[in-house]
Amino acid sequence: MSSENLDKRLPVIQEADLNGKIVLVRFDHNVVKKGVVRDPYRIDRSFGTLYNIVERGGRPILMTHVGRPLDKKTGQITCDPGDSVEPIVEYLRQKLHTKFYIPKFDNIDSGQGITGIDTSINLSVKNLRERKIGGIYLPNTRWFRGEEDKGAFRENFALQLAGLADIYINDAFGSWQAHATTYDITKHLPSYAGFLMQQEIENLSRVINPERPFVAVVAGAKYDTKIGPLHAIYEKVDFLILGGVIYNAYLCARYGISIQGVSDKDIEAAKDLVSMDKDRQKIVELPYIVESDTIEGKVAGKYRTIAVKDFKKGNKYGYILDVDQRSFEDKRVSEVILNAKTIFVNAVMGFTPHFTEGSEALDKTIDKNAAALKMYGGGDTLQEFKSLCPGLYLSVLDNSRYYFFTGGGTVLTAIEQGSPYGLKPVQALIENKEKFGAR
């Protein structure tokens, strides 16, 4: 791919001398749930960088995080087999017909994770250099105490990683947090952006500087975690469509009602958005929503469609778990979507896996706008699209008017900052180029 549209300060893999080098490459292969690869899309998107490394004579050491082994309240790290990289490696073996070795480390402290990389890895690195194995895949990076640590363990972990390799490649767009394997490592090795990272940054620019009219669809299970990005998106869009708990909190704040499961804290936070929209009228309300008496499933007789126009101040409602498909047949809603030039979606509209009508109707309505650039962000958003509209998903994978980001949180963070180059791991690559210079 061409890197012409990227900031020239960003070092890219095309500039690296890989021949005969051990290349430490950070991917975002966080696709394992309870020991199973749920959706290999993120793995497949990394093949270009992996192939390029090997084709140019590099020998790869791969790494990714899986899940959230660190309990932030207790500080305990749990090395659960369900969060192992083994299913990823098995997938790679089947796809690439090559042997990947996963090192085993015995220095595991109870509740503290793996304390570091010891010399037991040296033989496998030697085998990698001698092409006896195709690659090394390190254990889940978040199993290492130093990955998210703030002190000496983190510094030592970054140095131990650097000691394994000659060059570092970051292709983990979805891993925007500044951890040892995405940030600190760049202080010690010549570092570059992989092909997926480059492509995601280029497409992010099309969201941050969109062709108008620009419509964003944003949903989420918690309102307070999305406040910053939501306000930033609001400033950028021509129209905003909400879903999930975010929409429920907005409706409570807007109409003075209460919805079961929506906290007072979320309602209070949503009042700012209601106030912002009073004059600017960017939020496009979805007029029909699905109320349920239970969140245990879609139980016959216990859910119903209700209309927003019937809300009265002080009314109390059960769980609002989906958007009725008729919302997307509404004249204002359909006109906004069909007239857009850029559409960004980071949304699952209903409470999965039982309430899926809203997400399916959203995706099908968006597809009717053939001219718009349609950009989807986030693993859950993509997974829902793929499972609800499999035929549509397969038909648009190579459609130039569609783009699927591998990290929804990263996109929202970059929108909030106004630039992909403000992301800490990207900044680290730029600073690395300034430090190491051309090489």
Long-range contacts (C-beta under 8 A, 24 or more apart in sequence): 1-48, 1-195, 1-198, 1-199, 3-198, 5-202, 5-205, 6-198, 6-201, 6-202, 7-421, 7-430, 9-421, 9-430, 9-433, 9-434, 10-193, 10-198, 10-201, 10-421, 10-426, 10-429, 10-430, 10-433, 11-190, 11-191, 11-192, 11-193, 11-429, 11-430, 11-432, 11-433, 12-192, 12-193, 12-198, 13-49, 13-52, 13-53, 13-169, 13-192, 13-193, 13-194, 13-195, 13-198, 15-192, 15-438, 16-167, 16-169, 16-190, 16-192, 17-439, 18-52, 18-53, 18-56, 18-57, 18-58, 18-167, 19-56, 19-57, 19-58, 20-57, 20-58, 21-57, 21-58, 21-59, 21-165, 21-166, 21-167, 22-58, 22-59, 22-61, 22-125, 22-128, 22-129, 22-164, 22-165, 22-166, 22-167, 23-53, 23-58, 23-59, 23-60, 23-61, 23-165, 23-166, 23-167, 23-168, 23-169, 24-61, 24-63, 24-161, 24-162, 24-164, 24-165, 24-167, 24-168, 24-169, 24-185, 24-189, 25-49, 25-50, 25-53, 25-60, 25-61, 25-62, 25-63, 25-168, 25-169, 25-170, 25-171, 25-194, 26-63, 26-64, 26-141, 26-168, 26-169, 26-170, 26-171, 26-172, 26-175, 26-181, 26-182, 26-185, 27-62, 27-63, 27-64, 27-171, 27-172, 28-64, 28-65, 28-171, 28-172, 28-173, 28-174, 28-175, 28-406, 28-407, 29-62, 29-64, 29-66, 29-85, 29-88, 30-64, 30-65, 30-66, 30-67, 30-174, 30-175, 30-379, 31-88, 31-379, 32-66, 32-67, 32-82, 32-83, 32-84, 32-85, 32-87, 32-88, 33-67, 33-82, 34-82, 35-81, 35-82, 35-84, 35-86, 35-87, 36-87, 37-87, 37-88, 37-91, 38-383, 39-379, 39-382, 39-383, 39-386, 40-91, 41-382, 41-386, 41-404, 41-406, 42-174, 42-379, 42-406, 43-88, 43-91, 43-92, 43-95, 45-196, 45-406, 46-171, 46-194, 46-196, 47-95, 47-96, 48-195, 48-196, 49-169, 49-171, 49-194, 49-195, 49-196, 50-96, 52-195, 53-169, 54-134, 58-167, 59-128, 59-129, 59-131, 59-135, 60-135, 60-136, 61-125, 61-128, 61-135, 61-136, 61-137, 61-138, 61-164, 61-165, 62-100, 62-135, 62-136, 62-137, 62-138, 63-137, 63-138, 63-141, 63-181, 64-88, 64-140, 64-141, 64-172, 64-175, 65-140, 65-141, 65-142, 65-147, 65-175, 65-179, 65-181, 66-140, 66-142, 67-140, 67-142, 68-142, 69-113, 69-140, 69-142, 69-143, 70-113, 70-142, 70-148, 74-111, 75-111, 76-111, 76-112, 77-111, 77-112, 77-113, 77-142, 77-143, 77-145, 78-111, 79-108, 79-113, 79-114, 79-139, 79-140, 79-143, 83-140, 83-142, 83-143, 84-139, 84-140, 85-137, 85-138, 85-139, 85-140, 88-137, 89-137, 92-135, 92-137, 96-134, 98-134, 98-135, 99-133, 99-134, 99-135, 100-133, 100-134, 100-135, 100-136, 100-137, 101-127, 101-128, 101-133, 101-135, 101-136, 101-137, 102-136, 102-137, 102-138, 102-139, 103-136, 103-138, 103-139, 104-139, 105-139, 109-145, 112-145, 113-142, 113-143, 113-144, 113-145, 114-139, 114-143, 114-144, 114-145, 115-144, 115-145, 115-153, 116-144, 116-145, 116-146, 116-153, 116-156, 116-157, 116-160, 117-144, 117-157, 117-160, 117-161, 117-163, 117-164, 121-164, 125-164, 141-179, 141-180, 141-181, 144-180, 146-180, 147-179, 147-180, 147-181, 148-179, 148-180, 149-180, 154-180, 154-184, 155-184, 157-184, 158-184, 158-185, 158-187, 158-188, 159-188, 161-185, 161-188, 162-188, 162-189, 165-189, 166-190, 167-191, 167-192, 168-192, 169-193, 169-194, 170-194, 170-197, 170-425, 170-429, 171-195, 171-196, 171-197, 172-197, 172-425, 173-197, 173-200, 173-201, 173-405, 173-406, 173-407, 173-410, 174-379, 174-406, 174-407, 174-409, 174-410, 175-407, 175-410, 175-425, 176-407, 176-409, 176-410, 176-413, 176-414, 176-423, 176-424, 176-425, 177-424, 178-424, 178-425, 178-428, 182-424, 182-425, 182-428, 183-424, 183-425, 183-428, 186-425, 186-428, 186-429, 186-431, 186-432, 187-428, 187-432, 187-435, 190-432, 190-436, 190-439, 191-428, 191-429, 191-432, 191-433, 191-436, 192-429, 193-426, 193-429, 196-406, 197-426, 200-405, 200-406, 200-407, 200-410, 200-420, 201-420, 201-421, 201-426, 203-375, 203-403, 203-405, 204-405, 204-411, 204-414, 204-420, 205-420, 206-342, 206-373, 206-375, 206-403, 207-342, 207-344, 207-375, 207-411, 207-415, 208-236, 208-414, 208-415, 208-418, 208-419, 208-420, 210-236, 210-341, 210-342, 210-344, 210-373, 211-341, 211-342, 211-373, 212-238, 212-341, 212-342, 213-238, 213-239, 213-336, 213-339, 213-340, 213-341, 213-342, 214-238, 214-239, 214-340, 214-341, 214-342, 214-343, 214-344, 215-239, 215-240, 215-241, 215-336, 215-337, 215-340, 215-342, 215-343, 215-344, 216-240, 216-241, 216-343, 216-344, 216-345, 216-346, 217-241, 217-242, 217-243, 217-343, 217-344, 217-345, 217-346, 217-347, 217-362, 218-242, 218-243, 218-246, 218-346, 218-347, 219-243, 219-244, 219-245, 219-246, 219-247, 219-346, 219-347, 219-348, 219-349, 220-244, 220-245, 220-246, 220-347, 221-245, 222-266, 223-249, 223-266, 223-269, 223-270, 224-265, 224-266, 224-269, 226-412, 227-269, 227-272, 228-416, 229-412, 229-413, 229-415, 229-416, 230-273, 231-272, 231-273, 231-276, 232-415, 232-416, 232-418, 233-344, 233-412, 233-415, 234-273, 234-276, 234-277, 234-282, 236-415, 237-282, 238-282, 238-340, 239-282, 239-283, 239-284, 239-336, 239-340, 240-282, 240-283, 240-284, 241-283, 241-284, 241-286, 241-333, 241-336, 241-337, 241-347, 242-283, 242-286, 243-286, 243-323, 243-347, 243-348, 243-349, 243-350, 243-358, 243-362, 244-347, 244-348, 244-349, 244-350, 244-351, 246-270, 247-286, 247-289, 247-320, 247-323, 248-320, 250-274, 250-283, 251-289, 251-308, 251-311, 251-320, 255-308, 255-311, 255-312, 255-313, 256-313, 256-314, 257-311, 257-312, 257-313, 257-314, 257-315, 257-316, 257-317, 258-315, 258-316, 258-317, 259-316, 259-317, 259-318, 259-319, 259-320, 260-316, 260-317, 260-318, 260-319, 261-295, 261-319, 284-332, 284-333, 284-336, 286-323, 286-327, 286-328, 286-330, 286-333, 286-358, 287-326, 287-327, 287-330, 287-333, 288-323, 288-324, 288-326, 288-327, 288-330, 289-320, 289-322, 289-323, 289-324, 289-327, 290-320, 290-321, 290-322, 290-323, 290-324, 290-350, 290-355, 290-357, 290-358, 291-317, 291-318, 291-319, 291-320, 291-321, 292-318, 292-319, 292-320, 292-321, 292-355, 293-318, 293-319, 294-319, 295-319, 295-321, 295-351, 297-354, 298-354, 298-355, 319-351, 321-350, 321-351, 321-354, 321-355, 322-349, 322-350, 322-351, 322-355, 322-356, 322-357, 322-358, 323-349, 323-350, 323-357, 323-358, 323-361, 323-362, 324-357, 324-358, 325-357, 325-358, 325-360, 325-361, 327-358, 327-361, 328-361, 328-362, 328-364, 328-365, 334-365, 337-365, 337-366, 337-368, 337-369, 338-365, 338-368, 338-369, 339-369, 340-369, 340-372, 341-371, 341-372, 341-373, 342-372, 342-373, 342-375, 343-369, 343-372, 343-373, 343-374, 343-375, 344-375, 344-376, 344-377, 344-411, 345-374, 345-375, 345-376, 345-377, 345-381, 346-376, 346-377, 346-378, 346-381, 346-408, 346-411, 346-412, 347-381, 348-380, 348-381, 348-384, 352-384, 356-384, 356-388, 359-384, 359-385, 359-388, 360-388, 360-389, 363-388, 363-389, 363-392, 364-389, 364-392, 367-392, 367-396, 370-401, 371-401, 372-401, 373-401, 373-403, 374-401, 374-402, 374-403, 375-402, 375-403, 375-404, 375-405, 376-402, 376-403, 376-404, 376-405, 377-405, 377-407, 377-408, 377-411, 377-412, 378-405, 378-407, 378-408, 378-409, 378-411, 379-406, 379-407, 379-408, 380-408, 381-408
